[in-house]
Amino acid sequence: MGRALIGILLLALAGPTLAKTNDWTVGCDNGRACHASSLTPPASDASEWTTMHVKRGAEANAPPLIVIVTTLEPTRLRREGGGGTVRLIRRMRNANEQALSLMSHKFDYQVDSRDLKTAIAALRRDSRLVVEDARRRPVGEISLKGASAALLYMDDIQKRVNTVTALVRRGPKSGTTMPAPPSLPIVRSAAKNIPLPFRISATRIAALRKEIGEECDFEPSFIRSHFEESQSALDRSRTLLLIECAGGAYNSFHFVFVATKRGGRISIAEARFVPPEGSPPMLTRAVWNAQQGLLSSSFLGRGLGDCGEITHYVWDGRSFRRSEKREMNSECRGSRDFITTWRARVVR
């Protein structure tokens, strides 16, 4: 086992995190679900980025899902040296995937199940895959340098090594010898998708900005002509208040408050977060999704959206509890499908 691979396996012992293996990044979450992502060449054209993602649940019988994320319309992948081709089929993301994603790409394609073994063989042995369109013209390529190590990382975290379910280091053991995946924490959502029950006045918001003090003392610049706030219903007696106090070209910063109405009196307090988000709590690019009942914070490492962090929170009636964290912090190299490193099971 190489030193680089030993290093990333030791890194994983510290808990959910990301590891880089040459042109691939890989990570697993607290439920041992894993996701490996290819990275694009540093000088590649952002308008034609194509990345490959291998995702697999922690259950012994969970099949690997191999997805191509692209702005193009490919039909197949060609292996080098006459190793065969891999057919692609168009994949539609479901509503939950859409809600949890900030991806700005145009298409998802999935490896045809009939060619899954060929694709895994390529990931283990080849140096690249050529992306081809319907006329079999090359329209891009995917580097496979580090792919095999990334898959072995996944096998190790999921306890598949030396079992028949392993992607890289297969063995004679049955998948039944694998331990069951850890139970996910449960987060109960109390948010109601209803019209705003009451509104906070502009005068009250201005006073609140002053109360925040120097942390909110940012003058609008040529990038942002003014700062905004949003108000959303949490339930029939509480309003979520997001106050923007700073902003740049592609990141904005919001302080989070909850207003409560009892009788004719409205009180405003700092929102509580689990785990805590400071006092007063501040999120980056905060957005409330009323339909999903999710408060999202997304930090972008650069405007192209291929690195940063995304965190989702659920309102439980008293606090905002973290329900998912996704990251792509190691490299800003084309992967807009961030890797989940922590998640909970949301119950509504």
C-alpha positions as CSV (number, residue, x, y, z in Angstrom):
1,M,0.0,0.0,0.0
2,G,1.5,3.4,-1.0
3,R,2.3,6.1,1.4
4,A,-0.3,8.5,-0.1
5,L,-3.1,5.9,0.3
6,I,-2.0,5.1,3.9
7,G,-2.1,8.8,4.6
8,I,-5.7,9.3,3.4
9,L,-6.9,6.2,5.2
10,L,-5.4,7.5,8.5
11,L,-7.0,10.8,7.8
12,A,-10.4,9.1,7.6
13,L,-10.0,7.8,11.2
14,A,-10.6,11.3,12.5
15,G,-14.2,11.3,11.2
16,P,-16.1,12.5,8.1
17,T,-13.7,14.4,5.9
18,L,-12.4,14.7,2.4
19,A,-9.2,13.3,0.9
20,K,-7.4,14.0,-2.4
21,T,-5.8,11.3,-4.6
22,N,-4.1,12.9,-7.6
23,D,-7.0,14.0,-9.9
24,W,-9.8,12.7,-7.6
25,T,-11.4,13.8,-4.3
26,V,-13.2,11.3,-2.1
27,G,-15.2,11.5,1.1
28,C,-17.7,9.6,3.3
29,D,-20.3,10.7,5.8
30,N,-21.3,9.7,9.3
31,G,-23.5,6.9,7.8
32,R,-20.6,5.6,5.7
33,A,-22.1,6.6,2.4
34,C,-19.2,7.5,0.1
35,H,-18.7,9.8,-2.9
36,A,-15.6,10.0,-5.1
37,S,-15.3,12.9,-7.6
38,S,-12.9,13.5,-10.5
39,L,-11.3,16.9,-10.9
40,T,-10.7,18.8,-14.1
41,P,-7.3,19.9,-15.4
42,P,-6.3,23.3,-13.9
43,A,-6.4,25.1,-17.2
44,S,-9.6,23.6,-18.6
45,D,-12.4,25.7,-20.1
46,A,-15.1,26.2,-17.4
47,S,-17.8,26.3,-20.1
48,E,-17.1,22.6,-21.0
49,W,-16.4,21.0,-17.6
50,T,-17.1,17.3,-17.3
51,T,-16.6,15.4,-14.1
52,M,-17.3,11.8,-13.0
53,H,-18.8,10.9,-9.6
54,V,-18.9,7.4,-8.0
55,K,-21.5,7.2,-5.2
56,R,-22.3,4.2,-3.0
57,G,-24.4,3.6,0.0
58,A,-23.0,1.7,3.0
59,E,-25.4,-1.3,2.8
60,A,-23.7,-4.5,1.6
61,N,-26.0,-4.8,-1.4
62,A,-25.8,-1.1,-2.4
63,P,-24.7,-0.9,-6.0
64,P,-22.3,1.9,-7.1
65,L,-23.8,4.7,-9.0
66,I,-21.5,6.4,-11.6
67,V,-22.7,9.8,-12.8
68,I,-21.2,12.2,-15.4
69,V,-21.9,15.8,-14.7
70,T,-21.4,18.0,-17.7
71,T,-22.5,21.0,-19.8
72,L,-22.3,18.7,-22.9
73,E,-24.5,16.0,-24.3
74,P,-22.3,12.8,-24.4
75,T,-23.6,9.4,-25.3
76,R,-20.6,7.2,-24.2
77,L,-17.2,6.9,-22.7
78,R,-14.3,5.3,-24.6
79,R,-11.5,3.5,-22.9
80,E,-7.9,3.8,-24.1
81,G,-6.2,1.0,-25.9
82,G,-9.3,-0.7,-27.2
83,G,-10.6,-1.5,-23.8
84,G,-14.2,-1.0,-24.9
85,T,-16.8,1.7,-24.4
86,V,-19.3,2.6,-21.7
87,R,-22.8,3.7,-22.6
88,L,-24.4,6.7,-20.9
89,I,-28.1,7.3,-20.2
90,R,-29.7,10.6,-19.3
91,R,-30.5,10.9,-15.6
92,M,-33.1,13.2,-14.0
93,R,-32.5,14.5,-10.5
94,N,-35.4,14.2,-8.1
95,A,-36.9,17.1,-6.3
96,N,-34.9,16.4,-3.1
97,E,-31.6,16.3,-5.0
98,Q,-32.5,19.6,-6.7
99,A,-33.3,21.2,-3.3
100,L,-30.0,20.1,-1.8
101,S,-27.9,21.1,-4.7
102,L,-26.3,24.3,-6.0
103,M,-25.1,22.8,-9.2
104,S,-25.3,25.1,-12.2
105,H,-24.5,22.4,-14.8
106,K,-26.9,21.5,-17.5
107,F,-26.9,17.7,-17.6
108,D,-26.5,14.5,-15.6
109,Y,-25.7,11.2,-17.3
110,Q,-25.5,7.8,-15.6
111,V,-23.4,4.8,-16.7
112,D,-25.7,2.2,-18.1
113,S,-26.0,-0.7,-15.7
114,R,-25.0,-3.1,-18.5
115,D,-21.6,-1.4,-18.7
116,L,-21.0,-0.9,-14.9
117,K,-18.3,-3.6,-14.8
118,T,-16.5,-2.1,-17.7
119,A,-16.6,1.3,-16.1
120,I,-15.2,0.0,-12.8
121,A,-12.4,-1.8,-14.7
122,A,-11.5,1.5,-16.3
123,L,-11.5,3.3,-13.0
124,R,-9.1,0.7,-11.6
125,R,-6.7,0.4,-14.5
126,D,-6.9,3.2,-17.0
127,S,-5.4,6.7,-17.0
128,R,-8.3,8.5,-18.7
129,L,-11.7,8.1,-20.3
130,V,-12.6,9.9,-23.5
131,V,-16.1,11.5,-23.6
132,E,-17.8,11.1,-27.0
133,D,-21.0,12.5,-28.5
134,A,-23.6,10.8,-30.6
135,R,-21.3,10.9,-33.7
136,R,-18.5,9.3,-31.7
137,R,-16.5,12.6,-31.7
138,P,-14.4,13.3,-28.6
139,V,-15.8,16.2,-26.7
140,G,-13.8,15.9,-23.5
141,E,-12.0,13.6,-21.2
142,I,-11.9,12.4,-17.6
143,S,-8.6,11.9,-15.8
144,L,-8.5,8.6,-13.9
145,K,-5.3,9.3,-12.1
146,G,-6.1,8.6,-8.4
147,A,-9.5,6.9,-9.2
148,S,-8.4,3.5,-8.0
149,A,-7.1,4.8,-4.7
150,A,-10.3,6.8,-4.2
151,L,-12.3,3.6,-4.8
152,L,-10.1,1.7,-2.3
153,Y,-10.7,4.5,0.2
154,M,-14.4,3.9,-0.2
155,D,-14.0,0.2,0.2
156,D,-12.0,0.6,3.3
157,I,-14.4,3.0,5.0
158,Q,-17.4,0.8,4.2
159,K,-15.6,-2.3,5.4
160,R,-15.8,-4.0,2.0
161,V,-12.1,-4.9,1.6
162,N,-11.7,-8.7,0.9
163,T,-15.4,-9.1,0.4
164,V,-17.2,-9.9,-2.9
165,T,-18.8,-6.4,-2.8
166,A,-15.4,-4.5,-3.0
167,L,-14.7,-2.2,-6.0
168,V,-11.0,-2.7,-5.9
169,R,-9.6,-5.2,-3.4
170,R,-12.1,-8.0,-3.8
171,G,-11.9,-11.2,-1.8
172,P,-13.9,-14.4,-0.9
173,K,-15.8,-13.0,2.1
174,S,-19.6,-12.6,1.8
175,G,-21.1,-9.1,2.1
176,T,-22.9,-10.4,5.2
177,T,-19.6,-10.1,7.1
178,M,-19.8,-6.3,6.7
179,P,-21.0,-4.4,9.8
180,A,-24.3,-2.6,9.5
181,P,-23.9,1.1,8.7
182,P,-24.2,3.5,11.7
183,S,-27.6,4.8,12.5
184,L,-28.2,8.4,11.4
185,P,-29.3,11.0,13.9
186,I,-33.0,12.0,13.6
187,V,-34.0,15.6,13.1
188,R,-37.7,16.4,13.4
189,S,-39.0,19.2,11.2
190,A,-41.7,21.5,12.7
191,A,-41.7,24.1,9.9
192,K,-45.0,24.9,8.2
193,N,-45.2,25.9,4.5
194,I,-47.8,28.7,5.1
195,P,-48.2,32.4,4.2
196,L,-46.3,34.9,6.4
197,P,-48.4,35.3,9.5
198,F,-46.9,38.8,10.3
199,R,-44.2,41.1,9.0
200,I,-41.5,43.0,10.7
201,S,-41.4,46.7,9.9
202,A,-38.5,48.4,8.2
203,T,-38.1,50.6,11.2
204,R,-37.7,47.6,13.5
205,I,-35.2,46.0,11.1
206,A,-33.1,49.2,10.9
207,A,-33.0,49.3,14.7
208,L,-32.0,45.6,14.7
209,R,-29.1,46.4,12.4
210,K,-27.8,49.0,14.9
211,E,-28.1,46.5,17.7
212,I,-25.9,44.0,15.8
213,G,-23.3,46.7,15.9
214,E,-19.9,46.7,14.2
215,E,-20.4,43.2,12.8
216,C,-23.1,44.6,10.6
217,D,-21.3,47.9,9.9
218,F,-20.5,47.4,6.2
219,E,-21.2,50.0,3.6
220,P,-22.6,48.9,0.3
221,S,-19.9,49.0,-2.5
222,F,-19.9,49.0,-6.3
223,I,-20.5,45.3,-6.1
224,R,-23.6,45.6,-4.0
225,S,-25.7,48.8,-4.1
226,H,-27.7,47.8,-1.0
227,F,-28.2,45.0,1.5
228,E,-31.5,43.2,1.8
229,E,-33.5,41.2,4.3
230,S,-36.1,38.4,3.9
231,Q,-39.0,37.3,6.1
232,S,-40.5,33.8,6.0
233,A,-43.0,31.9,8.0
234,L,-41.7,29.1,10.3
235,D,-45.1,28.4,11.8
236,R,-48.2,30.5,12.7
237,S,-46.5,32.4,15.5
238,R,-42.9,32.7,14.3
239,T,-41.2,34.5,11.4
240,L,-37.6,33.8,10.2
241,L,-35.7,37.0,9.6
242,L,-32.5,37.0,7.5
243,I,-30.6,40.3,7.6
244,E,-27.9,40.8,5.0
245,C,-25.0,42.8,6.4
246,A,-22.2,42.2,4.0
247,G,-21.7,41.0,0.5
248,G,-19.1,40.5,-2.2
249,A,-19.1,39.3,-5.8
250,Y,-20.5,35.9,-5.1
251,N,-20.9,35.5,-1.3
252,S,-23.3,37.4,1.0
253,F,-23.5,37.2,4.8
254,H,-26.8,37.0,6.7
255,F,-27.6,37.3,10.4
256,V,-30.4,35.0,11.5
257,F,-33.2,36.0,13.9
258,V,-36.6,34.5,14.8
259,A,-39.5,36.8,15.6
260,T,-42.3,35.5,17.8
261,K,-45.8,37.0,18.1
262,R,-47.7,36.5,21.4
263,G,-50.9,38.4,21.6
264,G,-50.2,41.8,20.1
265,R,-46.5,41.8,21.0
266,I,-43.6,40.8,18.7
267,S,-40.3,39.8,20.2
268,I,-37.1,39.2,18.2
269,A,-34.3,36.9,19.3
270,E,-31.1,35.4,17.8
271,A,-31.9,32.1,16.2
272,R,-30.5,29.1,18.0
273,F,-28.5,26.5,16.0
274,V,-27.4,23.0,16.8
275,P,-24.4,22.9,16.5
276,P,-24.0,26.6,17.4
277,E,-23.3,29.2,14.7
278,G,-22.0,32.1,16.9
279,S,-23.7,35.1,18.5
280,P,-25.4,36.6,16.7
281,P,-25.5,33.6,14.3
282,M,-24.3,34.4,10.8
283,L,-24.7,32.3,7.6
284,T,-23.2,32.7,4.1
285,R,-25.7,33.0,1.2
286,A,-28.6,32.1,3.5
287,V,-31.7,30.9,1.7
288,W,-35.0,29.5,3.2
289,N,-36.8,26.8,1.2
290,A,-40.4,26.8,2.5
291,Q,-41.4,23.7,0.5
292,Q,-38.5,21.6,1.8
293,G,-38.4,23.3,5.2
294,L,-34.7,23.9,4.9
295,L,-32.5,26.8,5.8
296,S,-29.3,26.6,3.7
297,S,-26.0,28.2,4.0
298,S,-23.5,28.0,1.1
299,F,-20.0,29.4,1.0
300,L,-18.4,29.5,-2.5
301,G,-14.6,29.4,-2.7
302,R,-14.9,31.1,-6.1
303,G,-17.7,32.4,-8.3
304,L,-17.6,29.3,-10.6
305,G,-19.1,27.3,-7.8
306,D,-16.7,24.4,-7.8
307,C,-15.5,24.6,-4.2
308,G,-16.8,25.6,-0.8
309,E,-19.4,24.3,1.7
310,I,-23.1,23.8,1.8
311,T,-25.0,23.2,5.0
312,H,-28.7,22.6,5.5
313,Y,-30.7,23.2,8.7
314,V,-34.2,22.0,9.8
315,W,-36.4,24.0,12.2
316,D,-37.5,21.7,15.0
317,G,-39.8,24.3,16.7
318,R,-37.1,25.8,18.9
319,S,-33.8,25.6,17.0
320,F,-32.3,25.1,13.6
321,R,-30.6,21.7,13.6
322,R,-28.1,20.7,11.0
323,S,-29.4,18.1,8.7
324,E,-26.7,17.9,6.1
325,K,-23.2,19.2,5.3
326,R,-21.6,19.0,1.9
327,E,-18.0,20.0,1.0
328,M,-15.6,20.5,-1.8
329,N,-12.8,22.3,0.0
330,S,-9.6,20.6,-1.2
331,E,-9.6,21.8,-4.8
332,C,-11.4,24.4,-7.0
333,R,-11.2,22.2,-10.1
334,G,-14.5,21.8,-11.7
335,S,-16.5,19.5,-9.4
336,R,-19.8,21.3,-8.6
337,D,-21.4,18.2,-7.1
338,F,-20.2,18.6,-3.5
339,I,-19.5,15.6,-1.3
340,T,-21.7,14.9,1.7
341,T,-19.7,14.5,4.9
342,W,-22.5,14.6,7.4
343,R,-26.3,14.0,7.3
344,A,-29.3,13.3,9.5
345,R,-32.6,11.6,8.8
346,V,-35.3,14.3,8.6
347,V,-38.7,13.3,9.9
348,R,-41.7,15.5,9.1
